[in-house]
Amino acid sequence: MDPLEDVLTLLDTRGHLSTRLVAGGRWAVRFDAPSGVKFNAVRRGHCLLEVDGTGDPLALAEGDCYLLTQPRPFTLRGDLETEAVDAALVFASPEGGVARAGDGEDDVALVGGRFSFGDRARALLLENLPPVIHVPAGTAQAETLRWALAQIDRELRDGPMGSALVAEHLAVVMLVHVLRLHLAREPGAVSGWLAGLGDPVVAAALTSLHGRPEHPWTVAELAVACAVSRSTLAARFKSTVGRGPLDYLTRWRVELASRHLRRGTDTVSVIARTVGYGSESALSTAFKRVTGVSPRDYRRTTRAS
């Protein structure tokens, strides 16, 4: 099992496309903190991105895209002097799926949206990412992103049958590629299990754990699967992921149990055996240690919400 695919599937990752923005002349648009992960791509022209708490503005050129992984307000602008207009006003009355900003010709165009996730997303994925991920158009690896963005733009612009569904799936494809590119380009900029995917030994261990989470793994058995010594695996896994392999396995089993509790009707006892615990009490102990609540309370709260 691919750990990245595994986590994104577990989190019910979905892409939501928003109204396109075109701008020109003097312009600046201020956005509230997004829910989920915000993404935008510059389809034409260039602009600046300011994200609260991240320092200097980021210059964006045609073909660039970015992800905002934390709920921080941000501003897109053509220059540093123009006073920003609230995005709610700019997007209040779009024409043909396009919102306009500024006092000049439409020389800047952006397409974007957001990714939404299910419960536990911040602990599993988002906390391991920097607040801004920038993918410049000039990189050779960005070709797939440019293709996906061109397809998204075409689906939104032409609106053929099923366009919203196609665009949403393309957006998720784009998320996977952005994460891949970011891991390849800046392996030291992420932490947790994502960082582990950049280490061949740790990645092999993660793949084994995700492939058979119900198996009673030991560090020695994992080390054999990774073709390294027990001490090497333990040290590299903890230094990269931030916890030992068996602690990681416990937390992953809890995430799998959480999905069963949210979606299914199996008893806690059945779920415990499914994810690798011999009894309901063993799962309950691990579950409460990781999430702070018991499995039964978690099921009741998530079902109610």
C-alpha positions as CSV (number, residue, x, y, z in Angstrom):
1,M,0.0,0.0,0.0
2,D,1.3,3.5,-0.9
3,P,1.3,5.5,2.3
4,L,0.5,8.8,0.6
5,E,-2.4,7.3,-1.3
6,D,-3.5,5.5,1.9
7,V,-3.6,8.8,4.0
8,L,-5.3,10.9,1.3
9,T,-8.0,8.2,0.9
10,L,-8.4,7.9,4.6
11,L,-8.9,11.6,4.9
12,D,-11.7,11.7,2.3
13,T,-9.7,14.2,0.2
14,R,-11.9,16.2,-2.2
15,G,-11.2,19.1,-4.5
16,H,-13.5,22.1,-4.7
17,L,-13.1,24.6,-7.5
18,S,-13.9,28.3,-7.0
19,T,-14.7,31.2,-9.3
20,R,-11.8,32.3,-11.5
21,L,-10.2,35.7,-10.7
22,V,-9.0,38.1,-13.4
23,A,-7.4,41.4,-12.5
24,G,-5.5,44.3,-14.0
25,G,-4.2,47.8,-13.3
26,R,-4.0,48.6,-9.6
27,W,-5.6,45.8,-7.6
28,A,-5.4,43.8,-4.3
29,V,-7.8,41.3,-2.9
30,R,-7.9,40.3,0.8
31,F,-9.1,36.8,1.6
32,D,-10.2,35.4,5.0
33,A,-8.4,32.3,6.4
34,P,-9.5,29.4,4.2
35,S,-11.0,26.2,5.4
36,G,-9.0,23.1,4.3
37,V,-6.1,23.7,1.9
38,K,-6.3,26.6,-0.5
39,F,-4.7,26.4,-3.9
40,N,-4.3,28.9,-6.8
41,A,-2.5,28.9,-10.1
42,V,-1.5,31.9,-12.2
43,R,-2.8,31.1,-15.7
44,R,-1.8,34.5,-17.1
45,G,0.4,37.4,-15.9
46,H,2.1,37.8,-12.5
47,C,1.1,38.9,-9.0
48,L,2.2,38.9,-5.4
49,L,1.0,36.6,-2.6
50,E,1.0,37.8,1.0
51,V,0.2,35.2,3.7
52,D,-0.1,36.4,7.3
53,G,2.8,35.4,9.5
54,T,5.1,34.2,6.7
55,G,7.3,37.2,6.0
56,D,7.9,38.8,2.6
57,P,5.4,38.6,-0.3
58,L,5.9,35.8,-2.7
59,A,6.2,36.7,-6.4
60,L,4.1,34.5,-8.6
61,A,4.6,34.2,-12.3
62,E,2.6,32.7,-15.1
63,G,2.3,28.9,-14.5
64,D,3.2,29.1,-10.8
65,C,0.9,27.5,-8.3
66,Y,0.8,27.4,-4.5
67,L,-0.9,25.6,-1.6
68,L,-1.9,27.3,1.6
69,T,-2.0,24.5,4.2
70,Q,-2.9,26.5,7.3
71,P,-6.0,28.7,8.1
72,R,-4.3,32.1,7.7
73,P,-5.7,35.2,5.9
74,F,-3.9,36.1,2.7
75,T,-3.8,38.8,0.0
76,L,-3.3,38.6,-3.7
77,R,-2.1,41.8,-5.3
78,G,-0.6,43.5,-8.3
79,D,1.5,45.9,-6.3
80,L,2.4,46.7,-2.7
81,E,0.8,50.1,-2.5
82,T,-2.8,49.5,-3.4
83,E,-5.3,49.0,-0.6
84,A,-6.8,45.6,-0.6
85,V,-10.5,45.0,-1.2
86,D,-12.4,42.3,0.7
87,A,-12.7,39.2,-1.4
88,A,-16.4,38.8,-0.5
89,L,-17.1,42.0,-2.4
90,V,-15.0,41.0,-5.4
91,F,-16.7,37.5,-5.7
92,A,-20.2,38.7,-4.8
93,S,-21.3,39.0,-8.5
94,P,-19.2,37.0,-10.8
95,E,-20.0,37.1,-14.5
96,G,-19.7,33.8,-16.4
97,G,-17.8,32.2,-13.5
98,V,-15.3,35.0,-13.4
99,A,-14.7,37.6,-10.7
100,R,-12.8,40.8,-11.7
101,A,-10.6,43.1,-9.7
102,G,-8.7,46.3,-10.4
103,D,-9.0,49.3,-12.7
104,G,-7.3,48.1,-15.9
105,E,-7.2,45.4,-18.6
106,D,-7.5,41.8,-17.4
107,D,-3.7,41.0,-17.6
108,V,-3.7,38.6,-14.7
109,A,-5.8,35.4,-14.4
110,L,-5.9,32.9,-11.6
111,V,-7.8,29.6,-11.2
112,G,-8.1,27.9,-7.9
113,G,-10.1,26.3,-5.2
114,R,-9.5,24.3,-2.0
115,F,-9.1,20.8,-0.8
116,S,-11.4,19.6,2.0
117,F,-10.6,16.7,4.3
118,G,-12.4,14.5,6.8
119,D,-11.8,14.3,10.5
120,R,-8.2,14.1,11.8
121,A,-6.7,15.8,8.7
122,R,-4.7,18.4,10.6
123,A,-3.0,15.8,12.9
124,L,-2.3,13.4,10.0
125,L,-1.3,15.6,7.1
126,L,-1.5,19.4,7.5
127,E,0.6,19.8,10.6
128,N,3.5,18.2,8.7
129,L,3.5,20.8,5.9
130,P,4.8,24.3,5.8
131,P,2.2,27.1,5.6
132,V,2.9,27.9,2.0
133,I,4.1,25.4,-0.8
134,H,5.2,27.2,-3.9
135,V,5.7,25.3,-7.2
136,P,7.4,27.6,-9.8
137,A,6.5,27.1,-13.4
138,G,10.1,27.1,-14.4
139,T,10.8,23.6,-12.9
140,A,10.8,20.7,-15.3
141,Q,8.7,18.7,-12.8
142,A,5.8,21.2,-13.0
143,E,4.7,19.9,-16.5
144,T,2.1,17.6,-15.0
145,L,0.7,20.4,-12.9
146,R,0.5,22.7,-15.9
147,W,-1.5,19.9,-17.7
148,A,-3.9,19.4,-14.8
149,L,-4.4,23.1,-14.4
150,A,-5.1,23.6,-18.1
151,Q,-7.6,20.8,-18.0
152,I,-9.3,22.3,-14.9
153,D,-9.4,25.7,-16.6
154,R,-11.0,24.2,-19.7
155,E,-13.6,22.3,-17.7
156,L,-14.6,25.4,-15.7
157,R,-14.6,27.7,-18.8
158,D,-16.5,25.4,-21.2
159,G,-18.7,23.6,-18.7
160,P,-19.3,20.3,-20.6
161,M,-21.4,17.6,-19.0
162,G,-19.8,16.4,-15.8
163,S,-17.3,19.2,-15.7
164,A,-17.6,19.9,-12.0
165,L,-16.8,16.2,-11.2
166,V,-13.9,16.0,-13.6
167,A,-12.4,19.3,-12.3
168,E,-12.7,18.1,-8.7
169,H,-10.8,14.8,-9.5
170,L,-8.2,16.7,-11.4
171,A,-7.7,19.0,-8.4
172,V,-7.0,16.0,-6.2
173,V,-4.5,14.7,-8.9
174,M,-2.8,18.1,-8.6
175,L,-2.6,17.9,-4.8
176,V,-0.8,14.5,-5.1
177,H,1.7,15.9,-7.6
178,V,2.3,19.1,-5.5
179,L,3.1,16.9,-2.5
180,R,5.4,14.7,-4.6
181,L,7.3,17.7,-6.0
182,H,7.6,19.4,-2.6
183,L,9.0,16.2,-1.0
184,A,11.5,15.8,-3.9
185,R,12.6,19.4,-3.9
186,E,12.6,20.3,-0.2
187,P,12.7,17.0,1.9
188,G,13.9,19.0,5.0
189,A,10.8,21.3,4.9
190,V,8.4,18.6,6.0
191,S,8.2,16.4,9.1
192,G,6.4,13.3,10.4
193,W,5.4,10.4,8.1
194,L,5.7,12.7,5.0
195,A,9.4,13.2,5.7
196,G,9.7,9.5,6.0
197,L,8.6,9.0,2.4
198,G,11.9,10.7,1.4
199,D,14.1,8.2,3.2
200,P,14.2,4.8,1.3
201,V,14.6,2.8,4.5
202,V,11.8,4.6,6.4
203,A,9.6,4.6,3.3
204,A,10.0,0.8,3.0
205,A,8.9,0.4,6.7
206,L,5.9,2.7,6.2
207,T,4.9,0.7,3.1
208,S,5.0,-2.5,5.2
209,L,3.1,-1.0,8.1
210,H,0.4,0.4,5.8
211,G,0.2,-2.7,3.7
212,R,-0.5,-4.9,6.8
213,P,-1.5,-2.7,9.7
214,E,-3.3,-5.6,11.5
215,H,-0.1,-7.7,11.5
216,P,1.7,-8.0,14.9
217,W,4.8,-6.2,13.7
218,T,8.0,-6.1,15.7
219,V,10.9,-3.8,14.9
220,A,13.1,-6.8,14.2
221,E,10.6,-8.1,11.6
222,L,10.3,-4.6,10.0
223,A,14.1,-4.4,9.8
224,V,14.3,-7.6,7.9
225,A,11.7,-6.2,5.4
226,C,13.8,-3.1,5.0
227,A,17.1,-5.0,4.8
228,V,18.8,-3.1,7.6
229,S,19.6,-3.8,11.2
230,R,17.1,-3.3,13.9
231,S,19.0,-0.4,15.5
232,T,19.4,1.3,12.1
233,L,15.7,1.1,11.4
234,A,14.7,2.3,14.9
235,A,17.1,5.3,14.8
236,R,16.3,6.4,11.2
237,F,12.6,6.0,11.7
238,K,12.5,8.0,14.9
239,S,14.8,10.8,13.7
240,T,12.8,11.2,10.5
241,V,9.2,10.6,11.5
242,G,9.5,11.8,15.1
243,R,8.4,8.6,16.8
244,G,9.3,4.9,16.7
245,P,7.8,2.5,14.2
246,L,5.6,0.7,16.7
247,D,4.3,4.0,18.1
248,Y,3.5,5.1,14.5
249,L,1.7,1.8,13.9
250,T,-0.4,2.4,17.0
251,R,-1.4,5.8,15.7
252,W,-2.2,4.5,12.2
253,R,-4.4,1.8,13.6
254,V,-6.3,4.4,15.6
255,E,-6.8,6.4,12.4
256,L,-8.2,3.3,10.7
257,A,-10.4,2.6,13.6
258,S,-11.6,6.2,13.5
259,R,-12.8,5.6,9.9
260,H,-14.7,2.5,10.8
261,L,-16.3,4.3,13.7
262,R,-17.4,7.2,11.5
263,R,-18.7,5.2,8.6
264,G,-19.5,1.7,9.7
265,T,-21.8,-0.1,12.1
266,D,-19.4,-2.8,13.4
267,T,-19.0,-3.1,17.1
268,V,-15.9,-1.7,18.8
269,S,-14.8,-5.3,19.4
270,V,-15.0,-6.2,15.7
271,I,-13.2,-3.0,14.8
272,A,-10.5,-3.8,17.3
273,R,-9.8,-7.2,15.7
274,T,-9.9,-5.6,12.2
275,V,-7.2,-3.1,12.9
276,G,-4.9,-5.5,14.8
277,Y,-6.0,-5.5,18.5
278,G,-6.9,-8.6,20.4
279,S,-9.6,-7.0,22.4
280,E,-11.9,-4.0,22.7
281,S,-10.1,-2.9,25.8
282,A,-6.7,-2.9,24.0
283,L,-8.1,-0.7,21.2
284,S,-9.9,1.6,23.7
285,T,-6.7,2.2,25.7
286,A,-4.7,3.1,22.5
287,F,-7.6,5.1,21.0
288,K,-8.0,7.3,24.1
289,R,-4.2,7.8,24.4
290,V,-4.1,9.1,20.8
291,T,-7.3,11.0,20.5
292,G,-8.2,11.9,24.1
293,V,-11.7,10.1,23.9
294,S,-12.9,6.6,23.9
295,P,-14.0,4.9,20.7
296,R,-17.7,4.9,21.8
297,D,-17.6,8.6,22.6
298,Y,-15.8,9.3,19.3
299,R,-18.5,7.5,17.4
300,R,-21.3,9.2,19.2
301,T,-19.8,12.7,18.7
302,T,-18.9,12.3,15.0
303,R,-22.3,10.8,14.2
304,A,-24.0,13.6,16.0
305,S,-22.0,16.3,14.1
